[in-house]
């Protein structure tokens, strides 16, 4: 049992537990910052599983580069596809992009799009593990508030304009490879062990029903592995950052991942047949 006691005459908090005793200095309660609640904007209720999915599928792509502060968060907004309102989360660091969406709950459509800071997203995700039921979300152009039963978290949003990500998502990639996600990710992980730490580049050479993964390192040598896939287009080669490939593979829920290519210099689109509400874009590397 822990005992807490405080007297206004002595600005210290007495903490006692068993044979332990601590006298801790305190600050005036009036100095604690007050985060006012903004009643403007949108308010809606979202199942905690849906919010957790939006976060899990995208937050790995949030940028950590402070110079481009507007990429240091998750872009949460609503869109309409075929007349159906969707709540969408997007993250990008300029080298990869992750998008996840779910049917927009009542009250979300028309609300402001906001960039939720990375630290806020991480804290919300931890609270979701402890919460039950639905999450109440209130969003305004300046703040966002999440309510989990008796707990709530209010945060300022990033004051900046998220880039037009739809221009990055390729529409005409006509080469498709159907890849066993588990086999492919293990192969990438193995050959990447000898890659240079700075680039971690891996070359993928596509031929009829197979892809050959190659990593060359002037100091550590070379690693090559072949994986059977579903591919019937013309042979070509393309390079990627191995860590980015593994990050995307870690989010694929189905057994197979669909890789859609245009050419070795253009963005690659990765789709998850097990979750049609997600899209991933990878920028290639020169290898």
Residue pairs with C-beta under 8 A, 6 or more apart in sequence:
1 17
2 15
2 16
2 17
3 14
3 15
3 16
3 17
4 13
4 14
4 15
5 13
5 14
5 16
6 12
6 13
6 14
6 26
11 25
11 26
12 23
12 24
12 25
12 26
13 23
13 24
13 25
13 26
14 21
14 22
14 23
14 24
15 21
15 22
15 23
15 24
16 22
35 143
35 154
37 138
37 143
37 145
37 154
38 138
38 140
38 142
38 143
40 140
40 141
41 111
41 112
41 138
41 139
41 140
41 141
42 107
42 108
42 109
42 110
42 111
42 112
42 138
42 139
43 107
43 136
43 137
43 138
43 139
44 104
44 105
44 106
44 107
44 108
44 111
44 136
44 137
45 105
45 106
45 107
45 134
45 135
45 136
45 137
46 87
46 105
46 108
46 134
46 135
46 137
47 134
47 135
48 128
48 131
48 132
48 133
48 134
48 135
48 148
50 87
50 102
51 124
51 128
51 135
51 137
52 125
52 128
53 100
53 102
54 74
54 76
54 87
54 89
54 100
54 101
54 102
55 74
55 89
55 121
55 124
55 125
55 128
56 125
56 251
57 89
57 98
57 100
57 251
57 275
57 278
58 74
58 89
58 90
58 91
58 98
58 99
58 100
59 74
59 91
59 98
59 118
59 121
59 122
59 125
60 91
60 98
60 247
60 250
60 251
61 91
61 92
61 93
61 96
61 97
61 98
61 247
62 71
62 72
62 73
62 74
62 91
62 93
62 118
62 121
63 71
63 72
63 91
63 92
63 93
63 94
64 72
64 93
64 118
65 71
65 72
65 93
65 94
66 72
68 94
69 158
69 160
70 115
70 158
70 160
70 161
70 162
70 163
71 91
71 92
71 93
71 94
71 162
71 163
72 115
72 117
72 118
72 158
73 91
73 115
73 116
73 117
73 118
73 120
73 121
73 157
73 158
74 89
74 90
74 91
74 115
74 116
74 118
74 121
75 89
75 90
75 91
75 113
75 114
75 115
75 116
75 162
75 165
76 87
76 88
76 89
76 113
76 114
76 115
76 116
76 139
76 144
77 87
77 88
77 90
77 111
77 112
77 113
77 114
78 85
78 86
78 87
78 88
78 104
78 108
78 109
78 110
78 111
78 113
79 85
79 86
79 88
79 101
80 86
80 109
84 103
85 103
85 104
85 108
85 109
86 101
86 102
86 103
86 104
87 101
87 102
87 103
87 104
87 105
87 108
88 99
88 100
88 101
89 99
89 100
89 101
90 97
90 98
90 99
90 162
90 165
91 97
91 98
92 98
92 163
92 165
92 168
92 281
94 283
95 241
95 244
95 282
95 283
96 244
96 247
96 248
96 280
96 281
96 282
96 283
97 165
97 168
97 169
97 279
97 280
97 281
98 248
98 251
98 278
98 279
98 280
99 165
99 169
99 278
99 279
99 280
100 277
100 278
101 277
101 278
102 277
108 137
111 139
112 139
112 140
112 141
113 162
114 139
114 141
114 144
114 157
114 158
115 157
115 158
115 160
115 162
116 124
116 144
116 155
116 157
116 158
117 155
117 156
117 157
117 158
120 144
120 153
120 155
123 153
124 146
124 153
127 146
127 148
127 151
127 153
128 135
128 148
130 148
131 148
131 149
131 151
132 149
133 149
135 146
135 147
135 148
136 145
136 146
136 147
137 144
137 145
137 146
137 147
138 144
138 145
138 147
139 145
139 157
141 157
142 156
142 157
142 159
143 154
143 155
143 156
143 157
144 154
144 155
144 157
145 152
145 153
145 154
145 155
146 152
146 153
146 154
168 267
168 281
169 267
169 269
169 279
169 281
170 260
170 262
170 266
170 267
170 268
170 269
170 281
172 262
173 260
173 261
173 262
173 266
173 268
173 269
174 233
174 260
174 262
175 206
175 231
175 233
175 234
175 236
175 260
175 261
175 262
176 231
176 233
176 258
176 259
176 260
176 261
177 206
177 211
177 229
177 230
177 231
177 258
177 259
177 261
178 229
178 230
178 231
178 256
178 257
178 258
179 211
179 227
179 229
179 230
179 256
179 257
179 258
179 259
180 227
180 228
180 229
180 255
180 256
181 249
181 252
181 254
181 255
181 256
181 257
182 255
183 227
183 228
184 211
184 227
184 229
184 249
184 257
185 245
185 246
185 249
185 250
187 213
187 225
187 227
188 202
188 213
188 242
188 245
188 246
188 249
189 242
189 246
190 223
190 225
191 202
191 213
191 214
191 215
191 223
191 224
191 225
191 242
192 200
192 202
192 215
192 223
192 242
192 243
192 246
193 223
194 215
194 217
194 220
194 221
194 222
194 223
195 201
195 202
195 215
195 217
195 223
195 242
196 217
199 241
199 285
200 241
200 242
200 243
201 215
201 239
201 240
201 241
201 242
201 285
201 287
202 213
202 214
202 215
202 239
202 240
202 241
202 242
202 245
202 287
203 213
203 214
203 215
203 237
203 238
203 239
203 287
204 211
204 212
204 213
204 237
204 238
204 239
204 240
205 211
205 212
205 214
205 235
205 236
205 237
206 229
206 231
206 233
206 235
206 236
206 237
206 238
206 261
207 231
207 235
208 231
208 232
208 235
209 228
209 229
209 230
209 231
209 232
210 226
210 227
210 228
210 229
210 231
211 226
211 227
211 229
211 231
212 224
212 225
212 226
212 227
213 223
213 224
213 225
213 226
213 227
214 222
214 223
214 224
215 222
215 223
215 224
215 242
216 222
236 261
236 263
236 264
237 264
237 287
238 261
238 264
238 268
238 284
238 287
239 264
239 284
239 285
239 286
239 287
240 268
240 282
240 284
240 285
241 282
241 285
244 282
245 282
248 257
248 270
248 280
248 282
249 257
251 272
251 278
251 280
252 272
252 274
253 272
253 274
253 275
254 272
254 273
254 274
254 275
255 274
256 273
257 270
257 271
257 272
257 273
258 270
258 271
258 272
258 273
259 268
259 269
259 270
260 268
260 269
260 270
260 271
261 268
262 268
264 284
265 284
266 284
267 281
267 282
267 283
267 284
268 281
268 282
268 283
268 284
269 279
269 280
269 281
270 279
270 280
270 281
270 282
271 278
271 279
271 280
272 278
